[in-house]
Structure formats: structure tokens, C-alpha cells
Amino acid sequence: MKRANAEKVQIIACGAIAREILEIRDANGLDHIDLECLPAIWHVHPEKIAPALREKISAAKAAGYGRIFIGYAECGTQGQIDKICAEEGIERIAGPHCYAFFSGTEKFLAECEHEFTAFYLTDLITRQFEAFVIEPLKLDRHPELRDMVFGNYTKIVYLAQTDDPALQAKAKWAADYLRLDYEYRFTGYGDLDPALRALA
């Protein structure tokens, strides 16, 4: 029997982590969780995120959801997501960005103290490297911009949610494309997994 919305949780999340949220939900039998996503590409336009979150929260409340959870870290919104969460009494996943919560926020913040010349990839950014990196930065049309944009980076660090050889090869290709060293780290779902299971 289907649950009424009042018994369910509406997650409003970044499309960049939709696959991971659904995999965690399904693996743990969290069938009371519904997912609504905003476009992943809005990481390039973070000013769009907060206004759209307000609309989605309003719609979720109108639909009668008993609980709402924000599947965004801070994500470059200059505190706007935290402001919305405080005003609405809604929780979000902890951390400054998805690189941190996939790695484990405390671990990531400790590591980035000494690797500030690293450019990070997740499964989604690796899969969509052209759409998320090459095309927005116009590197395909102006390859001379590559050194201007990435000249101070020394390596790509692929924070992998899945052990997928094809994605590992794509991440290595991305490192070669940007003329950076390559490092692979398997993170799994990191802090996202316990955060979602806690919604049970």
C-alpha cells in the first residue's frame, strides 16, 4: 500500500547526486523517500539554486510532505542554502560541497589543507566532463585557456563513488587532457549514506 505524503520524506537535491541518492534509497529499502532534483549544471550558475529551492520547498509543503531534506551542501551559494534551511526549519547534508561529503567532510577538510592544487572529480563530473568542464570553460574552442585556467593545478583527484573501470579511464583521460597528474581515490557514498539512512 502506498504511503500518504505526510508519512514520507521529500528530498530536494542537486541532480549531480541523484544517482547516488536513488542507489542508497533502494539498497536500504527507504521507500518512504521521494526525490526531486534541480539541474546538476547549476553548479556553474549557483545563483539559480536558492530561488529554485524555495519554490521546491513550497511545492513539497503544499503536497503535504511530513519532512523535507535538502540534498545540497553549501555549493557556492554564499550561505543562501543555510539561510533557507534556518528559515524553514529544514536540514541539509553537512559539508561545503559534494567532494567533501563523499570523502567524509572531516577527512576531506584535513586533506585539502595540503593539496590545494588538486582539481576534484566525482563519478558525475567524470561522466559529464565535457559538459561540466570543457564546454562551460570553452576549452574546446579556445585550448589556450587550458593553461590559463588550470595552470596552478598539479593533479586531478578522482573521488569515485563506484568501482567502474570505464569511469577510471575517463578520469585519467580528463587528467591527460588538462595535462595534470592523476590520482584515484575510492570514497563510496561517504557521509551521504548515513545522512539518508538517518531519514528512516
mmCIF file of the C-alpha atoms, coordinates in Angstrom:
data_MODEL
# 
_entry.id   MODEL 
# 
loop_
_atom_site.group_PDB 
_atom_site.id 
_atom_site.type_symbol 
_atom_site.label_atom_id 
_atom_site.label_alt_id 
_atom_site.label_comp_id 
_atom_site.label_asym_id 
_atom_site.label_entity_id 
_atom_site.label_seq_id 
_atom_site.pdbx_PDB_ins_code 
_atom_site.Cartn_x 
_atom_site.Cartn_y 
_atom_site.Cartn_z 
_atom_site.occupancy 
_atom_site.B_iso_or_equiv 
_atom_site.pdbx_formal_charge 
_atom_site.auth_seq_id 
_atom_site.auth_comp_id 
_atom_site.auth_asym_id 
_atom_site.auth_atom_id 
_atom_site.pdbx_PDB_model_num 
ATOM 1   C CA . MET A 1 1   ? 0.000  0.000  0.000   1.00 0.00 ? 1   MET A CA 1 
ATOM 2   C CA . LYS A 1 2   ? 1.347  3.440  -0.913  1.00 0.00 ? 2   LYS A CA 1 
ATOM 3   C CA . ARG A 1 3   ? 2.136  5.808  1.923   1.00 0.00 ? 3   ARG A CA 1 
ATOM 4   C CA . ALA A 1 4   ? 0.476  9.184  2.256   1.00 0.00 ? 4   ALA A CA 1 
ATOM 5   C CA . ASN A 1 5   ? 2.806  12.136 1.710   1.00 0.00 ? 5   ASN A CA 1 
ATOM 6   C CA . ALA A 1 6   ? 2.545  13.039 5.402   1.00 0.00 ? 6   ALA A CA 1 
ATOM 7   C CA . GLU A 1 7   ? 4.443  9.806  6.167   1.00 0.00 ? 7   GLU A CA 1 
ATOM 8   C CA . LYS A 1 8   ? 7.077  10.430 3.538   1.00 0.00 ? 8   LYS A CA 1 
ATOM 9   C CA . VAL A 1 9   ? 10.288 12.440 3.144   1.00 0.00 ? 9   VAL A CA 1 
ATOM 10  C CA . GLN A 1 10  ? 10.829 14.737 0.171   1.00 0.00 ? 10  GLN A CA 1 
ATOM 11  C CA . ILE A 1 11  ? 14.488 15.139 -0.673  1.00 0.00 ? 11  ILE A CA 1 
ATOM 12  C CA . ILE A 1 12  ? 15.216 18.189 -2.810  1.00 0.00 ? 12  ILE A CA 1 
ATOM 13  C CA . ALA A 1 13  ? 18.671 17.625 -4.221  1.00 0.00 ? 13  ALA A CA 1 
ATOM 14  C CA . CYS A 1 14  ? 21.278 18.540 -6.750  1.00 0.00 ? 14  CYS A CA 1 
ATOM 15  C CA . GLY A 1 15  ? 20.934 16.436 -9.870  1.00 0.00 ? 15  GLY A CA 1 
ATOM 16  C CA . ALA A 1 16  ? 24.650 15.693 -9.593  1.00 0.00 ? 16  ALA A CA 1 
ATOM 17  C CA . ILE A 1 17  ? 23.952 13.262 -6.737  1.00 0.00 ? 17  ILE A CA 1 
ATOM 18  C CA . ALA A 1 18  ? 20.590 11.895 -7.901  1.00 0.00 ? 18  ALA A CA 1 
ATOM 19  C CA . ARG A 1 19  ? 22.003 8.522  -8.930  1.00 0.00 ? 19  ARG A CA 1 
ATOM 20  C CA . GLU A 1 20  ? 23.731 8.059  -5.583  1.00 0.00 ? 20  GLU A CA 1 
ATOM 21  C CA . ILE A 1 21  ? 20.626 9.053  -3.598  1.00 0.00 ? 21  ILE A CA 1 
ATOM 22  C CA . LEU A 1 22  ? 18.469 6.580  -5.506  1.00 0.00 ? 22  LEU A CA 1 
ATOM 23  C CA . GLU A 1 23  ? 21.025 3.794  -5.090  1.00 0.00 ? 23  GLU A CA 1 
ATOM 24  C CA . ILE A 1 24  ? 21.228 4.362  -1.323  1.00 0.00 ? 24  ILE A CA 1 
ATOM 25  C CA . ARG A 1 25  ? 17.437 4.585  -1.065  1.00 0.00 ? 25  ARG A CA 1 
ATOM 26  C CA . ASP A 1 26  ? 16.849 1.383  -2.991  1.00 0.00 ? 26  ASP A CA 1 
ATOM 27  C CA . ALA A 1 27  ? 19.658 -0.567 -1.276  1.00 0.00 ? 27  ALA A CA 1 
ATOM 28  C CA . ASN A 1 28  ? 18.250 0.257  2.148   1.00 0.00 ? 28  ASN A CA 1 
ATOM 29  C CA . GLY A 1 29  ? 14.547 -0.144 1.378   1.00 0.00 ? 29  GLY A CA 1 
ATOM 30  C CA . LEU A 1 30  ? 13.847 3.524  2.105   1.00 0.00 ? 30  LEU A CA 1 
ATOM 31  C CA . ASP A 1 31  ? 10.690 3.562  0.047   1.00 0.00 ? 31  ASP A CA 1 
ATOM 32  C CA . HIS A 1 32  ? 9.284  6.452  2.069   1.00 0.00 ? 32  HIS A CA 1 
ATOM 33  C CA . ILE A 1 33  ? 11.776 8.804  0.375   1.00 0.00 ? 33  ILE A CA 1 
ATOM 34  C CA . ASP A 1 34  ? 10.809 10.738 -2.755  1.00 0.00 ? 34  ASP A CA 1 
ATOM 35  C CA . LEU A 1 35  ? 13.417 12.632 -4.755  1.00 0.00 ? 35  LEU A CA 1 
ATOM 36  C CA . GLU A 1 36  ? 13.075 15.945 -6.574  1.00 0.00 ? 36  GLU A CA 1 
ATOM 37  C CA . CYS A 1 37  ? 16.168 17.361 -8.276  1.00 0.00 ? 37  CYS A CA 1 
ATOM 38  C CA . LEU A 1 38  ? 17.412 20.659 -9.613  1.00 0.00 ? 38  LEU A CA 1 
ATOM 39  C CA . PRO A 1 39  ? 19.700 20.628 -12.677 1.00 0.00 ? 39  PRO A CA 1 
ATOM 40  C CA . ALA A 1 40  ? 23.227 19.470 -11.936 1.00 0.00 ? 40  ALA A CA 1 
ATOM 41  C CA . ILE A 1 41  ? 24.660 22.043 -14.338 1.00 0.00 ? 41  ILE A CA 1 
ATOM 42  C CA . TRP A 1 42  ? 23.544 24.795 -11.954 1.00 0.00 ? 42  TRP A CA 1 
ATOM 43  C CA . HIS A 1 43  ? 26.864 24.297 -10.204 1.00 0.00 ? 43  HIS A CA 1 
ATOM 44  C CA . VAL A 1 44  ? 28.070 26.582 -12.969 1.00 0.00 ? 44  VAL A CA 1 
ATOM 45  C CA . HIS A 1 45  ? 25.307 29.071 -12.025 1.00 0.00 ? 45  HIS A CA 1 
ATOM 46  C CA . PRO A 1 46  ? 24.924 28.758 -8.220  1.00 0.00 ? 46  PRO A CA 1 
ATOM 47  C CA . GLU A 1 47  ? 22.830 31.932 -8.066  1.00 0.00 ? 47  GLU A CA 1 
ATOM 48  C CA . LYS A 1 48  ? 19.945 29.874 -9.516  1.00 0.00 ? 48  LYS A CA 1 
ATOM 49  C CA . ILE A 1 49  ? 19.931 27.289 -6.735  1.00 0.00 ? 49  ILE A CA 1 
ATOM 50  C CA . ALA A 1 50  ? 18.454 29.166 -3.755  1.00 0.00 ? 50  ALA A CA 1 
ATOM 51  C CA . PRO A 1 51  ? 15.408 30.669 -5.545  1.00 0.00 ? 51  PRO A CA 1 
ATOM 52  C CA . ALA A 1 52  ? 14.578 27.278 -7.050  1.00 0.00 ? 52  ALA A CA 1 
ATOM 53  C CA . LEU A 1 53  ? 14.936 25.574 -3.671  1.00 0.00 ? 53  LEU A CA 1 
ATOM 54  C CA . ARG A 1 54  ? 12.384 27.970 -2.195  1.00 0.00 ? 54  ARG A CA 1 
ATOM 55  C CA . GLU A 1 55  ? 9.927  27.027 -4.958  1.00 0.00 ? 55  GLU A CA 1 
ATOM 56  C CA . LYS A 1 56  ? 10.502 23.289 -4.466  1.00 0.00 ? 56  LYS A CA 1 
ATOM 57  C CA . ILE A 1 57  ? 10.122 23.589 -0.689  1.00 0.00 ? 57  ILE A CA 1 
ATOM 58  C CA . SER A 1 58  ? 6.858  25.473 -1.127  1.00 0.00 ? 58  SER A CA 1 
ATOM 59  C CA . ALA A 1 59  ? 5.598  22.797 -3.515  1.00 0.00 ? 59  ALA A CA 1 
ATOM 60  C CA . ALA A 1 60  ? 6.612  19.986 -1.135  1.00 0.00 ? 60  ALA A CA 1 
ATOM 61  C CA . LYS A 1 61  ? 4.779  21.657 1.743   1.00 0.00 ? 61  LYS A CA 1 
ATOM 62  C CA . ALA A 1 62  ? 1.708  22.158 -0.422  1.00 0.00 ? 62  ALA A CA 1 
ATOM 63  C CA . ALA A 1 63  ? 1.847  18.455 -1.314  1.00 0.00 ? 63  ALA A CA 1 
ATOM 64  C CA . GLY A 1 64  ? 1.735  17.608 2.384   1.00 0.00 ? 64  GLY A CA 1 
ATOM 65  C CA . TYR A 1 65  ? 5.156  16.006 2.877   1.00 0.00 ? 65  TYR A CA 1 
ATOM 66  C CA . GLY A 1 66  ? 5.795  15.339 6.561   1.00 0.00 ? 66  GLY A CA 1 
ATOM 67  C CA . ARG A 1 67  ? 9.512  16.035 6.250   1.00 0.00 ? 67  ARG A CA 1 
ATOM 68  C CA . ILE A 1 68  ? 11.774 17.799 3.757   1.00 0.00 ? 68  ILE A CA 1 
ATOM 69  C CA . PHE A 1 69  ? 15.523 17.282 3.453   1.00 0.00 ? 69  PHE A CA 1 
ATOM 70  C CA . ILE A 1 70  ? 17.933 19.294 1.294   1.00 0.00 ? 70  ILE A CA 1 
ATOM 71  C CA . GLY A 1 71  ? 20.411 17.218 -0.696  1.00 0.00 ? 71  GLY A CA 1 
ATOM 72  C CA . TYR A 1 72  ? 22.837 20.072 -1.221  1.00 0.00 ? 72  TYR A CA 1 
ATOM 73  C CA . ALA A 1 73  ? 25.991 21.055 0.570   1.00 0.00 ? 73  ALA A CA 1 
ATOM 74  C CA . GLU A 1 74  ? 26.870 24.774 0.598   1.00 0.00 ? 74  GLU A CA 1 
ATOM 75  C CA . CYS A 1 75  ? 27.723 24.501 -3.106  1.00 0.00 ? 75  CYS A CA 1 
ATOM 76  C CA . GLY A 1 76  ? 28.863 28.070 -3.734  1.00 0.00 ? 76  GLY A CA 1 
ATOM 77  C CA . THR A 1 77  ? 25.588 29.748 -2.770  1.00 0.00 ? 77  THR A CA 1 
ATOM 78  C CA . GLN A 1 78  ? 27.298 32.130 -0.311  1.00 0.00 ? 78  GLN A CA 1 
ATOM 79  C CA . GLY A 1 79  ? 25.239 30.945 2.625   1.00 0.00 ? 79  GLY A CA 1 
ATOM 80  C CA . GLN A 1 80  ? 21.856 31.108 0.890   1.00 0.00 ? 80  GLN A CA 1 
ATOM 81  C CA . ILE A 1 81  ? 21.046 27.415 1.367   1.00 0.00 ? 81  ILE A CA 1 
ATOM 82  C CA . ASP A 1 82  ? 21.816 27.627 5.080   1.00 0.00 ? 82  ASP A CA 1 
ATOM 83  C CA . LYS A 1 83  ? 19.661 30.741 5.322   1.00 0.00 ? 83  LYS A CA 1 
ATOM 84  C CA . ILE A 1 84  ? 16.735 28.903 3.703   1.00 0.00 ? 84  ILE A CA 1 
ATOM 85  C CA . CYS A 1 85  ? 17.213 25.870 5.950   1.00 0.00 ? 85  CYS A CA 1 
ATOM 86  C CA . ALA A 1 86  ? 17.220 28.076 9.062   1.00 0.00 ? 86  ALA A CA 1 
ATOM 87  C CA . GLU A 1 87  ? 14.102 29.946 7.951   1.00 0.00 ? 87  GLU A CA 1 
ATOM 88  C CA . GLU A 1 88  ? 12.212 26.779 7.027   1.00 0.00 ? 88  GLU A CA 1 
ATOM 89  C CA . GLY A 1 89  ? 13.457 24.517 9.828   1.00 0.00 ? 89  GLY A CA 1 
ATOM 90  C CA . ILE A 1 90  ? 14.885 22.060 7.297   1.00 0.00 ? 90  ILE A CA 1 
ATOM 91  C CA . GLU A 1 91  ? 18.092 20.005 7.467   1.00 0.00 ? 91  GLU A CA 1 
ATOM 92  C CA . ARG A 1 92  ? 20.638 19.643 4.701   1.00 0.00 ? 92  ARG A CA 1 
ATOM 93  C CA . ILE A 1 93  ? 23.569 17.308 4.276   1.00 0.00 ? 93  ILE A CA 1 
ATOM 94  C CA . ALA A 1 94  ? 26.613 18.709 6.065   1.00 0.00 ? 94  ALA A CA 1 
ATOM 95  C CA . GLY A 1 95  ? 29.650 19.989 4.207   1.00 0.00 ? 95  GLY A CA 1 
ATOM 96  C CA . PRO A 1 96  ? 30.843 22.686 1.852   1.00 0.00 ? 96  PRO A CA 1 
ATOM 97  C CA . HIS A 1 97  ? 30.365 20.624 -1.337  1.00 0.00 ? 97  HIS A CA 1 
ATOM 98  C CA . CYS A 1 98  ? 29.859 17.096 -2.611  1.00 0.00 ? 98  CYS A CA 1 
ATOM 99  C CA . TYR A 1 99  ? 33.609 16.396 -2.784  1.00 0.00 ? 99  TYR A CA 1 
ATOM 100 C CA . ALA A 1 100 ? 33.681 16.794 0.984   1.00 0.00 ? 100 ALA A CA 1 
ATOM 101 C CA . PHE A 1 101 ? 30.688 14.666 1.912   1.00 0.00 ? 101 PHE A CA 1 
ATOM 102 C CA . PHE A 1 102 ? 31.658 11.890 -0.494  1.00 0.00 ? 102 PHE A CA 1 
ATOM 103 C CA . SER A 1 103 ? 35.144 11.789 1.055   1.00 0.00 ? 103 SER A CA 1 
ATOM 104 C CA . GLY A 1 104 ? 33.811 12.330 4.572   1.00 0.00 ? 104 GLY A CA 1 
ATOM 105 C CA . THR A 1 105 ? 33.799 16.016 5.461   1.00 0.00 ? 105 THR A CA 1 
ATOM 106 C CA . GLU A 1 106 ? 36.330 15.882 8.297   1.00 0.00 ? 106 GLU A CA 1 
ATOM 107 C CA . LYS A 1 107 ? 38.721 13.763 6.233   1.00 0.00 ? 107 LYS A CA 1 
ATOM 108 C CA . PHE A 1 108 ? 38.363 15.978 3.175   1.00 0.00 ? 108 PHE A CA 1 
ATOM 109 C CA . LEU A 1 109 ? 38.934 19.221 5.068   1.00 0.00 ? 109 LEU A CA 1 
ATOM 110 C CA . ALA A 1 110 ? 42.071 17.759 6.623   1.00 0.00 ? 110 ALA A CA 1 
ATOM 111 C CA . GLU A 1 111 ? 43.384 16.566 3.247   1.00 0.00 ? 111 GLU A CA 1 
ATOM 112 C CA . CYS A 1 112 ? 42.674 19.767 1.329   1.00 0.00 ? 112 CYS A CA 1 
ATOM 113 C CA . GLU A 1 113 ? 44.860 21.710 3.787   1.00 0.00 ? 113 GLU A CA 1 
ATOM 114 C CA . HIS A 1 114 ? 47.879 20.303 1.956   1.00 0.00 ? 114 HIS A CA 1 
ATOM 115 C CA . GLU A 1 115 ? 46.536 19.627 -1.547  1.00 0.00 ? 115 GLU A CA 1 
ATOM 116 C CA . PHE A 1 116 ? 45.088 22.967 -2.577  1.00 0.00 ? 116 PHE A CA 1 
ATOM 117 C CA . THR A 1 117 ? 46.404 22.462 -6.129  1.00 0.00 ? 117 THR A CA 1 
ATOM 118 C CA . ALA A 1 118 ? 44.097 19.457 -6.711  1.00 0.00 ? 118 ALA A CA 1 
ATOM 119 C CA . PHE A 1 119 ? 41.117 19.530 -9.080  1.00 0.00 ? 119 PHE A CA 1 
ATOM 120 C CA . TYR A 1 120 ? 38.487 17.039 -7.921  1.00 0.00 ? 120 TYR A CA 1 
ATOM 121 C CA . LEU A 1 121 ? 36.169 14.829 -9.935  1.00 0.00 ? 121 LEU A CA 1 
ATOM 122 C CA . THR A 1 122 ? 33.205 12.717 -8.826  1.00 0.00 ? 122 THR A CA 1 
ATOM 123 C CA . ASP A 1 123 ? 31.502 9.999  -10.866 1.00 0.00 ? 123 ASP A CA 1 
ATOM 124 C CA . LEU A 1 124 ? 29.049 12.517 -12.311 1.00 0.00 ? 124 LEU A CA 1 
ATOM 125 C CA . ILE A 1 125 ? 31.656 15.115 -13.253 1.00 0.00 ? 125 ILE A CA 1 
ATOM 126 C CA . THR A 1 126 ? 33.841 12.405 -14.757 1.00 0.00 ? 126 THR A CA 1 
ATOM 127 C CA . ARG A 1 127 ? 30.918 11.035 -16.751 1.00 0.00 ? 127 ARG A CA 1 
ATOM 128 C CA . GLN A 1 128 ? 29.961 14.530 -17.948 1.00 0.00 ? 128 GLN A CA 1 
ATOM 129 C CA . PHE A 1 129 ? 33.438 16.070 -18.115 1.00 0.00 ? 129 PHE A CA 1 
ATOM 130 C CA . GLU A 1 130 ? 32.795 17.675 -21.473 1.00 0.00 ? 130 GLU A CA 1 
ATOM 131 C CA . ALA A 1 131 ? 29.521 19.277 -20.380 1.00 0.00 ? 131 ALA A CA 1 
ATOM 132 C CA . PHE A 1 132 ? 30.714 20.343 -16.933 1.00 0.00 ? 132 PHE A CA 1 
ATOM 133 C CA . VAL A 1 133 ? 34.284 21.439 -17.648 1.00 0.00 ? 133 VAL A CA 1 
ATOM 134 C CA . ILE A 1 134 ? 35.289 21.638 -21.290 1.00 0.00 ? 134 ILE A CA 1 
ATOM 135 C CA . GLU A 1 135 ? 32.213 23.330 -22.758 1.00 0.00 ? 135 GLU A CA 1 
ATOM 136 C CA . PRO A 1 136 ? 31.468 25.906 -19.998 1.00 0.00 ? 136 PRO A CA 1 
ATOM 137 C CA . LEU A 1 137 ? 35.114 26.983 -19.997 1.00 0.00 ? 137 LEU A CA 1 
ATOM 138 C CA . LYS A 1 138 ? 35.193 26.925 -23.820 1.00 0.00 ? 138 LYS A CA 1 
ATOM 139 C CA . LEU A 1 139 ? 38.347 24.796 -23.797 1.00 0.00 ? 139 LEU A CA 1 
ATOM 140 C CA . ASP A 1 140 ? 37.184 23.006 -26.947 1.00 0.00 ? 140 ASP A CA 1 
ATOM 141 C CA . ARG A 1 141 ? 37.120 26.282 -28.879 1.00 0.00 ? 141 ARG A CA 1 
ATOM 142 C CA . HIS A 1 142 ? 39.979 28.037 -27.100 1.00 0.00 ? 142 HIS A CA 1 
ATOM 143 C CA . PRO A 1 143 ? 42.514 25.430 -25.949 1.00 0.00 ? 143 PRO A CA 1 
ATOM 144 C CA . GLU A 1 144 ? 44.898 28.221 -24.986 1.00 0.00 ? 144 GLU A CA 1 
ATOM 145 C CA . LEU A 1 145 ? 42.614 28.844 -21.993 1.00 0.00 ? 145 LEU A CA 1 
ATOM 146 C CA . ARG A 1 146 ? 43.567 25.482 -20.523 1.00 0.00 ? 146 ARG A CA 1 
ATOM 147 C CA . ASP A 1 147 ? 46.850 26.701 -19.044 1.00 0.00 ? 147 ASP A CA 1 
ATOM 148 C CA . MET A 1 148 ? 45.268 29.987 -18.008 1.00 0.00 ? 148 MET A CA 1 
ATOM 149 C CA . VAL A 1 149 ? 42.517 28.229 -16.030 1.00 0.00 ? 149 VAL A CA 1 
ATOM 150 C CA . PHE A 1 150 ? 44.379 25.151 -14.807 1.00 0.00 ? 150 PHE A CA 1 
ATOM 151 C CA . GLY A 1 151 ? 47.942 26.387 -14.716 1.00 0.00 ? 151 GLY A CA 1 
ATOM 152 C CA . ASN A 1 152 ? 48.066 26.448 -10.925 1.00 0.00 ? 152 ASN A CA 1 
ATOM 153 C CA . TYR A 1 153 ? 46.666 22.934 -10.512 1.00 0.00 ? 153 TYR A CA 1 
ATOM 154 C CA . THR A 1 154 ? 49.039 19.987 -10.276 1.00 0.00 ? 154 THR A CA 1 
ATOM 155 C CA . LYS A 1 155 ? 46.718 16.961 -10.306 1.00 0.00 ? 155 LYS A CA 1 
ATOM 156 C CA . ILE A 1 156 ? 43.238 15.604 -10.809 1.00 0.00 ? 156 ILE A CA 1 
ATOM 157 C CA . VAL A 1 157 ? 41.907 13.579 -7.894  1.00 0.00 ? 157 VAL A CA 1 
ATOM 158 C CA . TYR A 1 158 ? 39.075 11.272 -8.888  1.00 0.00 ? 158 TYR A CA 1 
ATOM 159 C CA . LEU A 1 159 ? 36.832 10.683 -5.863  1.00 0.00 ? 159 LEU A CA 1 
ATOM 160 C CA . ALA A 1 160 ? 34.999 7.593  -7.066  1.00 0.00 ? 160 ALA A CA 1 
ATOM 161 C CA . GLN A 1 161 ? 31.598 6.548  -5.766  1.00 0.00 ? 161 GLN A CA 1 
ATOM 162 C CA . THR A 1 162 ? 31.661 3.314  -7.784  1.00 0.00 ? 162 THR A CA 1 
ATOM 163 C CA . ASP A 1 163 ? 34.468 0.979  -8.791  1.00 0.00 ? 163 ASP A CA 1 
ATOM 164 C CA . ASP A 1 164 ? 33.926 1.438  -12.530 1.00 0.00 ? 164 ASP A CA 1 
ATOM 165 C CA . PRO A 1 165 ? 36.951 0.828  -14.811 1.00 0.00 ? 165 PRO A CA 1 
ATOM 166 C CA . ALA A 1 166 ? 35.323 2.821  -17.628 1.00 0.00 ? 166 ALA A CA 1 
ATOM 167 C CA . LEU A 1 167 ? 34.969 5.885  -15.396 1.00 0.00 ? 167 LEU A CA 1 
ATOM 168 C CA . GLN A 1 168 ? 38.505 5.454  -14.143 1.00 0.00 ? 168 GLN A CA 1 
ATOM 169 C CA . ALA A 1 169 ? 39.708 5.502  -17.753 1.00 0.00 ? 169 ALA A CA 1 
ATOM 170 C CA . LYS A 1 170 ? 37.614 8.625  -18.422 1.00 0.00 ? 170 LYS A CA 1 
ATOM 171 C CA . ALA A 1 171 ? 39.060 10.370 -15.356 1.00 0.00 ? 171 ALA A CA 1 
ATOM 172 C CA . LYS A 1 172 ? 42.583 9.501  -16.496 1.00 0.00 ? 172 LYS A CA 1 
ATOM 173 C CA . TRP A 1 173 ? 41.715 10.910 -19.915 1.00 0.00 ? 173 TRP A CA 1 
ATOM 174 C CA . ALA A 1 174 ? 40.500 14.121 -18.252 1.00 0.00 ? 174 ALA A CA 1 
ATOM 175 C CA . ALA A 1 175 ? 43.789 14.420 -16.379 1.00 0.00 ? 175 ALA A CA 1 
ATOM 176 C CA . ASP A 1 176 ? 45.730 13.936 -19.598 1.00 0.00 ? 176 ASP A CA 1 
ATOM 177 C CA . TYR A 1 177 ? 43.505 16.475 -21.352 1.00 0.00 ? 177 TYR A CA 1 
ATOM 178 C CA . LEU A 1 178 ? 44.299 19.086 -18.693 1.00 0.00 ? 178 LEU A CA 1 
ATOM 179 C CA . ARG A 1 179 ? 47.964 17.978 -18.532 1.00 0.00 ? 179 ARG A CA 1 
ATOM 180 C CA . LEU A 1 180 ? 47.698 17.162 -14.845 1.00 0.00 ? 180 LEU A CA 1 
ATOM 181 C CA . ASP A 1 181 ? 48.828 14.220 -12.748 1.00 0.00 ? 181 ASP A CA 1 
ATOM 182 C CA . TYR A 1 182 ? 46.163 11.672 -11.886 1.00 0.00 ? 182 TYR A CA 1 
ATOM 183 C CA . GLU A 1 183 ? 45.148 10.161 -8.548  1.00 0.00 ? 183 GLU A CA 1 
ATOM 184 C CA . TYR A 1 184 ? 42.311 7.725  -7.877  1.00 0.00 ? 184 TYR A CA 1 
ATOM 185 C CA . ARG A 1 185 ? 40.516 7.507  -4.528  1.00 0.00 ? 185 ARG A CA 1 
ATOM 186 C CA . PHE A 1 186 ? 37.529 5.284  -3.891  1.00 0.00 ? 186 PHE A CA 1 
ATOM 187 C CA . THR A 1 187 ? 35.138 7.033  -1.490  1.00 0.00 ? 187 THR A CA 1 
ATOM 188 C CA . GLY A 1 188 ? 31.865 5.214  -1.958  1.00 0.00 ? 188 GLY A CA 1 
ATOM 189 C CA . TYR A 1 189 ? 28.920 7.325  -0.793  1.00 0.00 ? 189 TYR A CA 1 
ATOM 190 C CA . GLY A 1 190 ? 30.746 8.820  2.189   1.00 0.00 ? 190 GLY A CA 1 
ATOM 191 C CA . ASP A 1 191 ? 28.598 10.894 4.545   1.00 0.00 ? 191 ASP A CA 1 
ATOM 192 C CA . LEU A 1 192 ? 25.647 10.760 2.133   1.00 0.00 ? 192 LEU A CA 1 
ATOM 193 C CA . ASP A 1 193 ? 24.843 7.178  3.083   1.00 0.00 ? 193 ASP A CA 1 
ATOM 194 C CA . PRO A 1 194 ? 24.352 7.666  6.866   1.00 0.00 ? 194 PRO A CA 1 
ATOM 195 C CA . ALA A 1 195 ? 22.613 11.008 6.279   1.00 0.00 ? 195 ALA A CA 1 
ATOM 196 C CA . LEU A 1 196 ? 19.948 9.313  4.150   1.00 0.00 ? 196 LEU A CA 1 
ATOM 197 C CA . ARG A 1 197 ? 19.610 6.252  6.345   1.00 0.00 ? 197 ARG A CA 1 
ATOM 198 C CA . ALA A 1 198 ? 19.004 8.591  9.284   1.00 0.00 ? 198 ALA A CA 1 
ATOM 199 C CA . LEU A 1 199 ? 15.846 9.773  7.492   1.00 0.00 ? 199 LEU A CA 1 
ATOM 200 C CA . ALA A 1 200 ? 14.298 6.394  8.289   1.00 0.00 ? 200 ALA A CA 1 
# 
